[in-house]
């Protein structure tokens, strides 16, 4: 149980909650380890049978936890680093809470939260992570993803470009084709909203349902007060809307005023740091929600969304962010930064004080510090730049110690130790510097019992057993696998020529 908690750390995971409820019908952690190690096959009735039913529905999760096969295997030390980065960023002064929307101005500048969710559903939160706030511009990549998911890339980009604008996000300016530069600026986001509403007939309710799926059915709400404030103070966006209408940027049949209302509604969708981190993790996981396992977005939509977040997602700081952090992200004037580490995790940072470019001061500091610590940057060289931490790899010292203990037990014929390692879910196929496993060592040392236990592992151990004259071991290996075929001599020129003639 402790192993699962330490490696998963999710209080909201539905699979875990059901497992924990059933787990308390029996209390043998040893049973869990044996069951998982044996691949989930116990017969009979009684408490073991009820335990079997409890574990079966979560066998993949439990196997990953006990064998430390999650995307971040040493999750607790990684969380300690996240906490340290959080507290370092918390000390950063400066910034100003956005005040052009009255509802945003009411947030305390002291609020600061970070939540992360990995593609395996590992969770960690620190700070004010349960305080609801509006997505604001952080909803733009999600709207674009929905549009591409519904209509495909080609149709969407008939109306919207793909290039950074080099201008403020709310400028009345189009590219040379009279299209918004990208969906991350206000003009592009308004057009993207029209594609969702007019073409796909989405309503506010259907988009909210979509957001709930992205968030794994965690908190997604709506702030009507913020919506009203947005509409009353949205003269700039109305000006952009009329400019887009004049340039015929909308699909045919678009009612511009209703589109702007819909745009303001989507900006006013509320989340918490925890639920938004699941949204980011769904993007990191190729469109599959890591909490529910449901496919929400197409791979095409996710790929395109992350590409545009990387190049255009951080307002006028996008180039600097891509240079220093090198990851897809989107910021909003409510103080949120939606950060995606593809195939690893999603992160939501939230702190209302903004810098002069409209990005969260603490959020920017946290992201840059995270990439200074971990090699998540797209262009970090994993082979030659070893100073950074790689959370995706299990601790090297621990692995070396594990391999030494395993191979020494095989060398000495300590079957009890080997059984203990197997029951503790150790990887019995670990290799040393010369690619030898415990089975290779056992075959070379004539360890009959150990070989009989692990004959499913490798066929190349025949060579070891034959070389050292251990005939009993050879017999066992041959019972499970035939010996490797001897290499065939090369064909002579004459035979090769005959074969070629036959083909011709």
C-alpha positions in Angstrom: 0.0 0.0 0.0 2.8 2.4 0.9 4.6 1.5 -2.4 1.5 2.4 -4.4 0.9 5.7 -2.4 4.5 6.8 -2.8 4.7 6.1 -6.5 1.1 7.2 -7.4 0.2 9.9 -4.9 -3.3 10.5 -6.2 -6.2 11.0 -3.8 -8.6 11.5 -6.7 -7.7 8.5 -8.9 -11.0 6.5 -9.2 -9.1 3.2 -9.8 -7.1 3.8 -6.6 -10.1 4.7 -4.6 -12.0 1.6 -5.5 -8.9 -0.5 -4.9 -8.3 1.1 -1.4 -12.0 0.4 -0.4 -11.6 -3.3 -1.4 -8.1 -3.6 0.0 -9.4 -3.1 3.6 -11.5 -6.3 3.2 -8.1 -8.1 3.7 -4.8 -6.8 5.0 -2.1 -8.9 3.6 0.5 -6.8 1.8 2.5 -10.0 1.3 -0.5 -11.4 -0.6 -0.4 -8.3 -2.9 3.3 -8.8 -3.7 2.9 -12.5 -4.4 -0.2 -12.0 -6.5 1.4 -9.2 -8.6 4.7 -11.1 -9.0 2.8 -14.3 -10.1 1.0 -12.4 -12.8 -2.4 -12.4 -11.1 -3.3 -16.1 -11.0 -4.6 -17.6 -7.8 -7.3 -20.2 -7.5 -9.6 -21.3 -4.7 -11.8 -19.4 -2.4 -11.7 -17.6 0.9 -9.8 -14.4 1.7 -7.2 -15.1 -1.1 -10.0 -15.2 -3.6 -11.5 -11.9 -2.4 -8.0 -10.4 -2.5 -7.6 -11.7 -6.0 -10.8 -10.0 -7.1 -9.6 -6.8 -5.5 -6.3 -6.8 -7.2 -7.4 -8.0 -10.6 -9.0 -4.8 -11.7 -5.9 -2.8 -10.8 -3.2 -5.3 -11.7 -1.5 -3.0 -14.2 -1.4 -0.1 -11.7 -0.1 -2.3 -8.9 2.5 -4.0 -11.1 3.8 -0.6 -12.2 3.9 0.6 -8.6 5.8 -2.4 -7.1 8.2 -2.6 -10.0 8.7 1.2 -10.2 7.7 1.3 -13.8 5.9 4.6 -13.7 7.2 7.4 -16.0 8.9 8.9 -12.9 10.0 5.9 -10.9 11.4 7.7 -7.9 8.4 10.0 -7.5 8.9 11.0 -3.8 12.4 12.5 -4.4 11.1 14.3 -7.5 8.2 15.8 -5.5 10.7 17.0 -2.9 12.5 18.9 -5.7 9.2 20.4 -6.9 8.4 21.6 -3.3 11.9 23.2 -3.1 11.3 25.0 -6.5 7.9 26.1 -5.3 9.2 27.7 -2.1 12.1 29.4 -4.0 9.6 30.9 -6.4 7.3 31.9 -3.6 9.9 34.4 -2.4 10.0 36.2 -5.7 8.5 39.8 -5.2 7.1 42.0 -7.9 4.3 41.7 -10.5 0.9 43.2 -10.5 -2.5 41.5 -10.5 -4.5 42.1 -13.6 -7.1 44.8 -12.9 -8.8 45.5 -16.3 -11.3 42.8 -15.4 -12.7 43.5 -11.9 -13.1 39.9 -10.9 -9.4 39.2 -11.5 -8.4 42.2 -9.5 -9.9 40.6 -6.4 -7.4 37.8 -6.1 -4.7 38.1 -3.4 -1.2 38.5 -4.8 0.0 36.0 -2.2 -1.8 33.0 -3.8 0.6 30.6 -5.3 0.1 26.9 -6.4 1.7 24.2 -8.4 0.1 20.9 -9.5 1.5 18.2 -11.7 0.0 15.0 -13.1 2.1 12.5 -15.0 1.0 10.4 -18.0 0.7 7.4 -15.6 -1.5 9.4 -13.2 1.1 10.2 -10.6 0.0 13.4 -8.8 1.6 16.1 -6.7 0.2 19.4 -5.5 1.7 22.2 -3.4 0.2 25.5 -2.3 -3.3 26.9 -2.9 -4.2 24.2 -5.4 -7.9 24.0 -4.6 -8.7 27.7 -5.2 -10.8 28.1 -8.4 -9.6 30.6 -11.0 -10.6 31.3 -14.6 -8.6 29.8 -17.5 -8.6 33.1 -19.5 -6.0 32.7 -22.3 -5.1 29.2 -21.1 -8.3 28.0 -22.7 -7.0 29.0 -26.2 -4.9 25.9 -26.9 -7.8 23.7 -25.7 -10.2 25.5 -28.0 -7.8 25.0 -30.9 -7.4 21.3 -30.0 -11.2 20.9 -30.1 -11.4 22.6 -33.4 -8.7 20.4 -35.0 -10.2 17.3 -33.4 -13.6 18.1 -34.9 -12.6 19.5 -38.3 -9.0 18.5 -39.1 -5.9 20.6 -39.6 -6.5 21.7 -43.2 -9.9 23.1 -42.5 -8.9 25.0 -39.4 -5.9 26.6 -41.0 -8.0 27.9 -43.9 -9.0 30.5 -41.4 -6.0 30.8 -39.0 -2.3 31.0 -39.5 0.5 29.1 -37.7 3.2 31.9 -37.2 4.1 34.0 -34.2 2.8 37.5 -34.7 5.6 39.5 -33.0 2.9 41.8 -31.7 0.8 42.2 -28.6 -1.8 39.5 -28.2 -4.7 41.9 -28.6 -3.5 43.9 -31.6 -5.9 44.6 -34.6 -3.5 43.1 -37.1 -3.7 40.2 -39.6 -1.1 38.4 -41.7 -0.6 39.0 -45.4 -3.3 36.6 -46.2 -5.8 38.5 -44.0 -5.9 35.7 -41.5 -5.1 35.9 -37.7 -1.4 34.9 -37.2 -2.2 32.0 -34.9 -4.9 30.7 -32.5 -3.0 31.9 -29.4 -3.7 35.6 -30.0 -7.1 37.1 -29.4 -8.0 37.4 -33.1 -7.1 33.8 -33.8 -8.9 32.6 -30.7 -12.1 34.4 -31.7 -12.0 32.8 -35.1 -11.3 29.5 -33.5 -14.4 30.0 -31.3 -16.5 30.5 -34.4 -15.2 27.2 -35.9 -16.3 25.4 -32.7 -19.7 27.1 -32.5 -20.8 27.5 -36.2 -19.3 24.5 -37.9 -19.5 21.9 -35.0 -22.6 23.3 -33.4 -20.9 23.2 -30.0 -22.8 24.9 -27.1 -21.4 26.1 -23.8 -22.7 22.9 -22.3 -21.0 20.6 -24.8 -17.7 22.5 -24.5 -17.9 22.2 -20.7 -18.5 18.4 -21.1 -15.3 18.3 -23.3 -13.4 20.2 -20.6 -14.6 17.8 -18.0 -13.2 14.9 -20.0 -9.9 16.7 -20.4 -9.7 17.2 -16.7 -10.6 13.6 -15.8 -14.0 14.7 -14.4 -12.3 16.8 -11.8 -13.4 20.4 -11.0 -14.4 22.5 -14.0 -16.8 25.3 -13.3 -18.0 28.6 -14.7 -17.7 32.2 -13.3 -20.7 34.1 -14.5 -19.4 37.2 -12.7 -16.2 37.1 -14.7 -18.2 36.5 -17.9 -20.3 39.6 -17.3 -17.1 41.6 -16.5 -15.4 40.4 -19.6 -18.4 41.4 -21.8 -18.7 44.8 -20.2 -15.0 45.6 -20.5 -14.4 43.9 -23.8 -14.3 46.9 -26.2 -10.9 45.8 -27.6 -12.3 42.3 -28.4 -15.4 43.8 -30.0 -13.1 45.9 -32.1 -11.2 42.9 -33.2 -14.4 41.0 -33.9 -15.7 43.8 -36.2 -12.3 43.9 -37.9 -12.4 40.2 -38.5 -15.9 40.5 -39.8 -14.9 43.2 -42.3 -12.0 41.0 -43.6 -14.4 38.0 -43.9 -12.3 35.9 -41.5 -15.3 34.0 -40.1 -17.0 30.9 -41.6 -20.1 31.7 -43.6 -23.2 32.2 -41.5 -21.3 33.5 -38.4 -23.1 35.8 -36.0 -20.2 37.8 -34.7 -21.8 39.1 -31.5 -22.9 35.6 -30.4 -19.4 34.4 -31.1 -17.9 37.0 -28.9 -20.3 36.0 -26.1 -19.2 32.4 -26.5 -15.6 33.6 -26.5 -16.1 35.4 -23.2 -17.8 32.4 -21.8 -15.0 30.0 -22.6 -12.4 32.5 -21.1 -14.6 32.4 -17.9 -14.3 28.6 -17.4 -13.0 27.9 -13.9 -10.5 25.3 -12.9 -8.3 24.5 -10.0 -4.6 23.9 -10.3 -5.3 20.2 -9.7 -7.9 19.8 -12.5 -5.9 22.0 -14.9 -2.8 19.8 -14.4 -4.9 16.8 -15.6 -5.8 18.8 -18.7 -2.1 19.4 -19.4 -1.3 15.7 -18.7 -4.0 14.7 -21.3 -2.1 16.8 -23.8 1.2 15.2 -22.6 -0.4 11.8 -23.0 -1.3 12.1 -26.7 -5.0 12.9 -26.0 -5.7 10.1 -23.5 -6.7 11.3 -20.1 -4.3 9.7 -17.6 -7.0 9.6 -14.9 -9.9 8.0 -16.8 -8.0 6.3 -19.6 -10.4 7.8 -22.1 -9.3 9.2 -25.5 -10.4 12.8 -25.6 -8.4 14.3 -28.4 -6.9 12.9 -31.7 -3.1 12.6 -32.0 -3.2 15.2 -34.8 -5.0 17.7 -32.6 -2.5 17.2 -29.7 0.6 17.4 -31.9 -0.6 20.7 -33.6 -1.6 22.2 -30.3 1.7 21.5 -28.6 3.6 22.9 -31.6 1.7 26.2 -31.5 2.0 26.4 -27.7 5.8 26.0 -28.1 6.1 28.8 -30.6 3.3 31.2 -29.7 2.0 30.3 -26.2 3.7 32.9 -23.9 2.7 36.2 -25.4 5.7 38.3 -26.3 7.9 36.1 -24.1 7.3 33.0 -26.3 10.8 33.1 -27.9 12.5 33.6 -24.6 10.5 30.8 -23.0 11.2 28.4 -26.0 14.9 29.3 -25.6 15.2 28.8 -21.9 12.5 26.2 -21.1 12.0 24.6 -24.5 8.5 23.1 -23.7 5.0 23.8 -24.9 3.2 26.2 -22.5 0.3 28.7 -22.4 -0.1 31.6 -20.0 -3.2 33.6 -19.1 -3.9 36.9 -17.4 -5.4 35.2 -14.4 -1.9 34.1 -13.5 -1.9 30.5 -14.8 0.8 28.8 -16.9 -0.2 25.5 -18.5 3.0 23.6 -19.1 3.3 20.3 -21.0 6.3 17.9 -20.8 5.4 15.6 -23.7 5.1 11.9 -22.8 6.0 12.7 -19.2 3.6 15.1 -17.4 1.4 18.2 -17.3 1.9 21.1 -14.9 -0.3 24.0 -13.9 1.3 26.9 -12.1 -0.9 29.7 -10.8 0.0 33.0 -9.2 -2.0 36.2 -10.0 0.9 38.8 -10.0 1.9 39.3 -13.7 5.0 40.8 -15.3 4.8 43.5 -17.9 4.2 40.9 -20.7 1.2 39.4 -18.9 2.9 36.2 -17.6 2.9 35.0 -14.0 6.1 36.2 -12.3 6.3 33.1 -10.0 5.2 30.8 -12.7 8.0 31.9 -15.1 10.5 31.5 -12.3 9.3 28.0 -11.4 9.4 26.8 -15.1 12.9 28.1 -15.7 14.1 26.6 -12.4 12.5 23.3 -13.2 14.3 23.1 -16.6 17.6 24.2 -14.9 17.2 21.2 -12.6 15.8 18.5 -15.0 16.6 17.6 -18.5 13.1 18.1 -19.9 14.2 20.7 -22.5 13.5 19.5 -26.0 17.2 19.9 -26.9 18.9 18.8 -23.8 21.5 16.2 -24.7 20.9 13.2 -22.6 24.2 11.5 -23.4 26.7 14.3 -23.0 25.0 16.6 -20.5 24.9 14.7 -17.3 24.7 17.5 -14.8 20.9 17.7 -14.9 18.5 15.4 -13.1 16.6 12.9 -15.3 13.5 12.0 -13.2 12.5 9.4 -15.9 15.4 7.2 -14.8 15.6 5.2 -11.7 18.5 6.1 -9.4 21.7 4.8 -10.8 23.3 3.8 -7.5 20.3 1.9 -6.4 20.2 0.0 -9.7 23.9 -0.9 -9.6 23.4 -2.2 -6.0 20.4 -4.2 -7.1 22.3 -5.9 -10.1 25.2 -6.8 -7.8 23.0 -8.4 -5.2 21.0 -10.3 -7.8 24.0 -11.7 -9.7 25.9 -12.5 -6.5 22.9 -14.6 -5.3 22.9 -16.4 -8.7 26.6 -17.0 -8.4 26.5 -18.5 -4.9 23.3 -20.4 -5.6 21.3 -18.6 -2.9 17.8 -19.6 -3.9 16.2 -18.1 -0.9 17.6 -14.7 -1.7 16.5 -15.0 -5.3 13.0 -15.9 -4.2 13.0 -12.9 -1.9 14.1 -10.6 -4.7 11.3 -12.0 -7.0 8.6 -11.6 -4.3 9.8 -8.0 -3.7 9.1 -7.4 -7.5 12.8 -6.8 -8.4 13.4 -6.9 -12.1 15.0 -10.4 -12.5 16.2 -9.6 -16.0 18.6 -6.8 -15.0 21.9 -7.0 -16.8 25.4 -6.1 -15.8 28.0 -4.2 -17.8 28.5 -7.2 -20.0 24.7 -7.7 -20.6 24.7 -10.9 -18.4 21.6 -11.7 -16.4 21.2 -13.8 -13.3 20.3 -16.7 -15.6 23.6 -16.4 -17.5 25.5 -16.6 -14.2 23.4 -19.5 -12.9 24.0 -21.5 -16.1 27.7 -20.8 -16.0 27.9 -21.9 -12.3 25.7 -25.0 -12.7 23.0 -23.7 -10.4 20.3 -26.2 -11.4 17.5 -25.0 -9.2 17.8 -21.3 -10.1 18.0 -22.2 -13.8 14.8 -24.3 -13.6 13.1 -21.2 -12.0 14.0 -18.7 -14.7 14.3 -20.6 -17.9 11.8 -18.3 -19.7 14.3 -15.5 -19.7 17.0 -16.1 -22.3 18.1 -18.7 -24.8 21.7 -17.5 -25.1 22.4 -19.2 -21.8 22.8 -22.5 -23.7 26.2 -21.2 -24.7 27.3 -20.7 -21.1 26.0 -24.1 -20.0 27.5 -26.0 -22.9 30.9 -24.2 -22.5 31.2 -25.1 -18.9 29.9 -28.7 -19.3 26.8 -28.4 -17.2 24.6 -31.0 -18.9 21.7 -30.9 -16.4 21.3 -27.2 -17.1 21.6 -27.7 -20.8 18.7 -30.3 -20.6 16.5 -27.8 -18.7 17.2 -25.0 -21.2 16.5 -27.3 -24.2 13.2 -28.4 -22.6 12.0 -24.8 -22.6 13.8 -23.4 -25.7 15.6 -25.2 -28.6 19.2 -24.2 -28.8 20.0 -21.3 -31.2 20.5 -22.4 -34.8 24.2 -22.5 -35.9 25.1 -19.8 -38.4 24.7 -20.8 -42.0 27.8 -20.7 -44.3 27.7 -18.1 -47.0 26.5 -19.2 -50.4 29.0 -19.8 -53.1 29.0 -17.6 -56.2 27.6 -20.5 -58.3 24.7 -21.1 -55.9 23.9 -17.5 -55.6 24.0 -17.1 -59.4 21.5 -20.1 -59.7 19.2 -18.5 -57.2 19.3 -15.2 -59.1 18.6 -17.0 -62.4 15.6 -18.6 -60.8 14.3 -15.2 -59.7 14.8 -13.7 -63.1 
